[in-house]
Amino acid sequence: MSTVSVILPVHGSRTEIDRAILSVVSQSFPDWTLAIPAFQTSSEVDFILKKWSRYDKRINVLYTDEPGIPAALNLAIFAFPNSKYIARLDSDDIMLPNRLLRQFRYLESHPKCVIVGGQRILLGENDQVLFNKTWYSLFDFQLRSKLNIDSPFAHPAVMIRGDALERVGGYRREFQSSEDLDLWFRLLEIGSGHNLKSRVVAYRTQKAEKRESRNNENIEPWKHIPLLCSILRGLGIQEDLDGIQVDPRNWCERMIQVMRNTSKSTFLVNHLINRVSQDLNLEGKKPDFTQTHRFIRQKVVWRLVFPLLILRHKSDRIFWNVVSRELGVEGS
């Protein structure tokens, strides 16, 4: 079994997969297996897949009739359960030549890190390189501070420890619109994350524009559901995912009410769920701005104290004791 399994799902008539596969075959790191879950692919794509699978025995095509990205990804993950690391790539993206080697070396030298990503190059319609204003934060504390705002990783740029992915249960099929963000929350509950400062993938701008349009129109609740699920787990409340796909907005309102009724809720939890409630225009309690001074103190802890402690090489325990005292929770 190879050290790294690369998962490259394909659907429909995405002929760009030819270049995506070529970028994997051209990697400087040789110990990899490529798993391609294929759903309702065209005859042209089937020809490309058969050509590559005959050319390199490390390439495996897995045809499936089950729709959805989470189902396709899980099919590939559990088809190679002994892989030490799992890397992601989309069918219209391109791996840069040293990506697997760089991420492999980082995870080997940082055993507490369960997921590592990297920066991306944006490609235009004619494959011209565009100016990229998006920069993914590097360090674990920065990634965590952005989790409740946006995805801190580029999904096609991540490499994940196989045992960590198995421990959290892989992708959850209920999260068709935010399967990546839900996975980041669960992975960072059991380990740390990091982004390399080097570019590891070339990313199509058409996909970025499509995702932005989809976020604005249809899946506003899905941007908040992974956060709410993480809060539920932190409070020790069972996640009830019934009806989440039928009416995600109603599910958010129901779970917010459950969290407000628990005695375990803290100021920070109340602030987060009140903000979600406002973003979704749900009826409910407004944020308690009488505690604004305490919220500002928390911001100071996250934005100023933590970087200073890192620069002075203080231990994690000292930092978490400071944070715990400010948030009014028990330290680890």
N, C-alpha and C positions, 0 to 999 in steps of 0.2 A: 504493500500500500504506500502511496506517495505521501510526502510530508505536507504538501499543500493541495487542497482541492479547490479549483476555480469553478464557480457556479455562474453560468451564462444563459439565462432563460431567453427564449425566442418565441414570438407569437406572430402569426399572419405572414406577411410577405416582406419582412425586414431583411433585404439583401445586404445591408451594411454588415451583417454578421460575418461575412467573408473576411473583412478587414479586422473585425474584432477577434476572430479566431487566430488570424495571422499574428496579431499582436501578442497573443498568449504563447503561441509556438515560438516566437522570437525572443522570449524572455531569457535573460542571462542566468536565471535560476532554473536548473533542469528538472528538479524533483517535484513535478506537479502532475495532477490529473485534471482534465477538463470535463465537467458534467454539464450537458446541455439539455435541460428540460424543454421539450418542444410541444406547443399546443396549437392545433389548427393551423399548421404551417402550409404555405403554398408549395407547389411542385418545384418551383425555382429554389426555394429555401431548402427543401428536402434534398435536391441535387447537391447543393453546397455542403450540407451536413454529411451526406454519404461520401462525398469526395474527401472531406477532411478526416472522417473516421477511418477510411481506408489508408490514408496517408500516414496517420499517426495513431498508434494503438492506445495512447494516453487519452484520446478523445472519445467520450462516450455520449451517445445521443439517447435520451430517455423520453419517449413519446408518452403523452398523458392526455386523458379526456377531461380531466378536472380543471375547470377554469380558475383564474385568480393567481396573482403573483405569489402570495404566501404558500399556496398548495404546491406550486411548481418549485419554489425554493426548498421547501421541506422534502420534496421528493428527491432532489439532488443531494441534500445534506445527509439524509438517512440512507441513501444508496451507497455512501462511502463513510460509514460510521467511525472508522479508525483513523481518519485523517487528523493530523495534529492541528492544522490550521485550515480555515475556510476563507477564501477570497471571493469577492463579488465583482461582477462586471456586467454591464448592460449590452444588448446586442448592437447598439449603434455607437458604442464608445470604444476607445482604443487605450490599451495599457501601454504606458511608457516602458522602455526596455528593461530598466532596473527595478521596477516596482516590487515584484515579488521578493527579490533579494533584499531590498531595503527594509521592507516590512517584516520579513522573516528574521533578519538580524535584530531588529528592534524588539520583537516579542521574545526572542531567545535571551536577550540581555535584560529584559524587564519582566520577570515572572509574575508580578502582580497585575500587569496590564492585560486585559482580556480583549481589547479591541483597539486597533490602530488604523487611522485613516491617512489622508494626505491632501495636498492641494490639487487643483485641476486646471487644465488649459481649456479655454472655450473655443470651439470651432464653429465657423459660420456655415452658410449654405454650400459654399464651394470649398470647404475645408480650410478656409483662411483662418489664421489665428487672430482672435479678437482680444481686445483689452478686457481683462477680468478684474472687476472691482471686489469680488467676493474673496475673502481670506478666512479660512477656517482656523479658529483658535487652536493653540497647540496643547496647552496643559490641562490636566484633569479638572482642576478647580474652575477653569474658564469654561470648559465643556459643560460642567454641571450647572453653572450659572445661566447658560443659554438654553438648557433643555426645555424650560417652560416657555420659551419664546419661538425657537425654530430648531431644526435639526442641526446638531453640531458636527455632523459628519456628512460627507458626500457618499451616498449609499454605494455607488459603483466603485468607490475608492477604498473600501474597508477590508481589513483582514481580521478574522475573529478566531480565538482559540476554540478548537472543536469541542473540548470537554466543557467549556463554559457555555457554548451554544446548546449542547445537549442538556446541561444542567437547568437552563431556563426554559427548555422545551421548544426551542426553535422559534419560527415565526408563528403567530397566532392567526388562524384563518378568519376570525371575526374582524380583523383589522385590515380590510381590503384597501383602505385609502391612507392608512398611516402605519403600515406594518413595520417600517423601518424605525420610526420614532418610538413605537411601543417596545421594540427590541432594544433600543439604546437605553431606555429607562431600566429595563430588567437586567441588562448586562452590567450597567454601572452600579446596580445594587449589590453585585457580588465581586466587583473588581474595579480597576481604574481604566481610563481611556486616554488616548493621545492622538494627535495629528502630526505627521511629519511636516516639516516646513518645505520639503521638496515636492514638486509636482509629480503625480503618479498616474494620472489618467487624463485623456483628452475627451471632453464632454460636449455633446451637441447642444447648441443654443436653442434649436427648435423644441427639444425636450424640456429645457428650462422654462421657455415661454409657455408651453402647454401646461406644465405643472403649476406655474404661477396663475394662469387663467382658471385652472380647475380649483385651486385653493380659494380663489376669490369668489367663485360661483356656487360650488356645491358642497364643499366639505368643511365648512367653518367649524362645526362641532368636532370633527375628527382631529383638528389641530389641538384640542384640549383634552380629548378622551384619554390618551396615554398618561398625561399628567394626573388626571383624576384617578386613574387606576393605580398609579404609583402612590398617591396619597392614601388610597384605601388600603393598600398593602402595608404602608407605614403605620397606619392606625390599627392594623390587625383585623380589618373588616373584610369579609369574603367578597371577592369580585363577582358580581352577578351580571353576566354578559347577555342575559336573555333580552331579546328585543333591541339589541344595540345596533344591528344592521337595518332593522325595519324603521326605527325612529331614533337616531342617535341624539337628537336634540332633547327628546323626552327622557332618554336614558341619563343624559347629563343632569337634567333638572332633578331627577329622582335620586341620583347618587349624591348630589350637592345637599339635598335635604337630609339624607342619611348621615352625612358627615357633620352637618350642623347640629344634629340631634345627639351626637356622641359626646361623652364627657372627656374623651381623650384629645379633643381638638385643641390646638394651640393658636396663638395669635398669628403665626406665620401661615398655618393651614387656613385659618379664616380669611386672611388677606388673599391668598391664592384662589380660593373658591369664590370669594366675592368678585375678584377680577374676572374669572371665567364667567360668572353669572352676568356681569356687566357686558362683557364682549359678546355674549350670546343673547343679550336683551331678555334675560330670564327675570321673572319676578322674584324678589327675595330681599334679603337684608343687604343694605348698602355697606361699603367699607367703613369701618370705625376710624374716622380721621382724628378722634380725640387721642389716639395712640400714635399719631404721626411721628412724634419725637422718638419713639422706640423703633419705628420702622426706619427712620434715618440712621439710628445707631446700628441697626442690622446692615444697612447699606454700607456704612463705614467699615464694619467688620469684613464684609465680603469684598469690597472694592479696594480697601487700603491696608487693613491689618494683615490679611492673608498674603498678598504679594510681599509685604515687608518681612513677614516670617519666613517666606520661601527664600528671599534674598539673603537673610541672615542664617539660613540653614537650620531653622528650628525644626523640631520633630513634629510629626502629624498629631501626636497626642496633645502637645501644647496648643496647637491651632484649634483642635476640636474642643478642648476645654474652654477656650475663649469663645468660640461660636456657641457652645452649649450654654454658657453662662448668659450670653446675650439673648438667646432664643428661649431660655427657660426650660430646657430639656436636659435629660441626663447625658453626660459625656460618655464616650465609648472607652 
